[in-house]
C-alpha cells in the first residue's frame, strides 16, 4: 500500500521483531497517507493501523513524528486503543 517496509518481522510465539528505524519510517509514511486521504472509509481503516502502530511505537520507545505527538485528537484515541492492547 505504501511501498515502505513496516519494520515488522515474524518471530516465535506469534510475536514480531521490530526494526525501530524502519518502523518509524513506516509510521511517518502511514501518517502522510492518512492526512492526504479524502475517502472516509479508507481514512478510518488507515486510522486503525496508525493508532495501533503508534501504541506499539510508544511502548517500544520508537520515535514518532512530532506532528503526531502534538495532535490532541490522535493522542486521545491512542489512549483509548492502548487500553485494549
C-alpha positions as CSV (number, residue, x, y, z in Angstrom):
1,X,0.0,0.0,0.0
2,X,2.7,2.5,1.0
3,X,5.7,0.9,-0.7
4,X,7.6,1.2,2.6
5,X,9.0,-1.7,4.8
6,X,7.0,-1.8,8.0
7,X,10.0,-3.0,10.0
8,X,7.9,-5.8,11.5
9,X,9.4,-9.3,11.1
10,X,7.6,-12.5,12.3
11,X,9.2,-14.1,15.4
12,X,8.4,-17.1,17.6
13,X,5.3,-17.4,19.7
14,X,3.1,-15.2,17.5
15,X,5.2,-12.1,18.1
16,X,7.2,-9.7,15.9
17,X,10.7,-8.3,16.0
18,X,10.6,-4.6,15.3
19,X,13.3,-2.7,13.3
20,X,12.8,0.7,15.1
21,X,14.2,2.8,12.2
22,X,12.1,1.1,9.5
23,X,9.0,1.1,11.8
24,X,9.4,4.8,12.5
25,X,9.7,5.5,8.7
26,X,6.6,3.3,8.2
27,X,4.6,5.4,10.7
28,X,5.7,8.6,9.0
29,X,4.6,7.3,5.6
30,X,1.3,6.0,7.1
31,X,0.5,9.3,8.7
32,X,1.2,11.2,5.4
33,X,-1.2,8.8,3.6
34,X,-3.7,9.2,6.4
35,X,-3.7,13.0,6.2
36,X,-3.8,13.0,2.4
37,X,-6.8,10.7,2.2
38,X,-10.1,12.2,1.3
39,X,-12.1,8.9,1.3
40,X,-13.9,8.5,4.7
41,X,-13.8,4.6,4.7
42,X,-10.1,4.5,3.7
43,X,-9.3,7.1,6.3
44,X,-10.9,5.1,9.0
45,X,-9.1,1.9,8.0
46,X,-5.8,3.7,7.9
47,X,-6.5,5.3,11.3
48,X,-6.9,1.9,12.9
49,X,-3.5,0.8,11.7
50,X,-1.9,4.2,12.5
51,X,-3.2,4.2,16.1
52,X,-2.1,0.6,16.6
53,X,1.3,1.4,15.2
54,X,1.6,4.4,17.5
55,X,0.8,2.4,20.6
56,X,3.5,-0.2,19.6
57,X,6.0,2.7,19.0
58,X,5.3,4.3,22.3
59,X,5.6,1.0,24.2
60,X,8.9,0.3,22.4
61,X,10.3,3.8,22.8
62,X,10.4,4.2,19.0
63,X,10.5,7.7,17.6
64,X,7.3,9.1,16.0
65,X,6.8,12.3,14.0
66,X,6.3,15.4,16.2
67,X,3.1,16.3,14.4
68,X,1.6,13.1,15.7
69,X,2.8,13.7,19.2
70,X,1.1,17.1,19.2
71,X,-2.2,16.0,17.7
72,X,-4.7,16.0,20.7
73,X,-7.4,14.1,18.8
74,X,-5.0,11.3,18.0
75,X,-3.5,11.4,21.5
76,X,-6.9,10.8,23.0
77,X,-7.6,7.9,20.6
78,X,-4.2,6.4,21.3
79,X,-5.0,6.4,25.0
80,X,-8.3,4.6,24.4
81,X,-6.9,1.9,22.0
82,X,-3.9,1.4,24.2
83,X,-6.2,0.1,27.0
84,X,-7.4,-2.7,24.8
85,X,-3.9,-3.8,23.5
